[in-house]
Amino acid sequence: RPSGAAQPVPEEAPEGAGPEEPCGRGGRRLRTAFSAEQISTLESSFQRQQYLGAAERRQLAGRMRLSEVQIKTWFQNRRMKLKRQL
């Protein structure tokens, strides 16, 4: 390349886009890495109640800064883990 040629500048991810965002058309979401504090909060909520209603899910998602879908999926996976253990 000639030294004066313009090189494309990689675009930065939009504000708020993290590893949980879908990657392009037909792409799969990346695995969400929950922090130890988030897992602790989710586990304590699960010990109290294995099934969350919409209102509780919304409240928990807002408090933990996660999406409702992430909360819902975590609880589904946690119930399956408990079922396997029993």
C-alpha positions as CSV (number, residue, x, y, z in Angstrom):
1,R,0.0,0.0,0.0
2,P,1.1,3.5,-0.6
3,S,1.8,5.3,2.6
4,G,-0.7,8.0,1.8
5,A,-3.6,5.6,1.2
6,A,-6.4,6.0,3.7
7,Q,-7.0,2.9,5.8
8,P,-10.5,2.0,7.1
9,V,-11.0,2.8,10.7
10,P,-12.7,0.0,12.7
11,E,-16.1,1.1,14.0
12,E,-16.5,1.1,17.7
13,A,-19.4,-0.8,19.3
14,P,-22.4,1.5,20.2
15,E,-22.8,2.6,23.8
16,G,-24.1,-0.2,25.9
17,A,-23.2,-2.9,23.5
18,G,-21.6,-5.7,25.4
19,P,-20.9,-9.4,25.0
20,E,-24.6,-10.2,25.4
21,E,-25.5,-8.3,22.2
22,P,-26.3,-10.4,19.1
23,C,-23.5,-10.4,16.6
24,G,-24.9,-9.5,13.2
25,R,-27.5,-11.1,11.1
26,G,-28.4,-14.6,12.3
27,G,-25.6,-14.5,14.9
28,R,-25.9,-16.1,18.3
29,R,-25.6,-14.2,21.5
30,L,-22.4,-14.7,23.4
31,R,-22.5,-16.3,26.8
32,T,-23.2,-13.8,29.6
33,A,-20.5,-13.7,32.2
34,F,-22.3,-13.0,35.5
35,S,-20.3,-11.4,38.2
36,A,-20.0,-13.1,41.6
37,E,-22.3,-10.5,43.1
38,Q,-24.9,-11.1,40.4
39,I,-24.7,-14.9,41.0
40,S,-25.1,-14.4,44.7
41,T,-28.2,-12.2,44.2
42,L,-29.7,-14.7,41.7
43,E,-29.0,-17.7,44.0
44,S,-30.5,-16.0,47.0
45,S,-33.6,-15.1,45.0
46,F,-33.8,-18.7,43.7
47,Q,-33.6,-20.0,47.3
48,R,-36.7,-17.9,48.2
49,Q,-38.6,-18.6,45.0
50,Q,-37.8,-20.9,42.1
51,Y,-40.3,-19.2,39.7
52,L,-40.5,-15.5,39.2
53,G,-43.5,-13.5,38.1
54,A,-43.2,-10.7,35.5
55,A,-43.1,-8.0,38.1
56,E,-40.4,-9.7,40.2
57,R,-38.3,-10.4,37.1
58,R,-38.6,-6.8,36.0
59,Q,-37.6,-5.6,39.5
60,L,-34.6,-7.9,39.7
61,A,-33.5,-7.1,36.2
62,G,-33.6,-3.4,37.0
63,R,-31.7,-3.8,40.2
64,M,-29.0,-6.0,38.7
65,R,-28.7,-4.1,35.4
66,L,-29.5,-7.2,33.4
67,S,-32.2,-7.8,30.8
68,E,-35.4,-9.6,31.8
69,V,-34.5,-12.3,29.3
70,Q,-31.2,-12.9,31.0
71,I,-32.9,-13.3,34.4
72,K,-35.6,-15.6,32.9
73,T,-32.9,-17.8,31.2
74,W,-30.8,-17.9,34.4
75,F,-33.8,-19.1,36.4
76,Q,-34.7,-21.7,33.7
77,N,-31.1,-23.0,33.7
78,R,-31.0,-23.1,37.5
79,R,-34.2,-25.1,37.7
80,M,-32.8,-27.6,35.2
81,K,-29.5,-27.8,37.3
82,L,-31.6,-28.5,40.4
83,K,-33.6,-31.2,38.6
84,R,-30.4,-32.9,37.4
85,Q,-29.0,-32.9,41.0
86,L,-32.2,-34.5,42.4
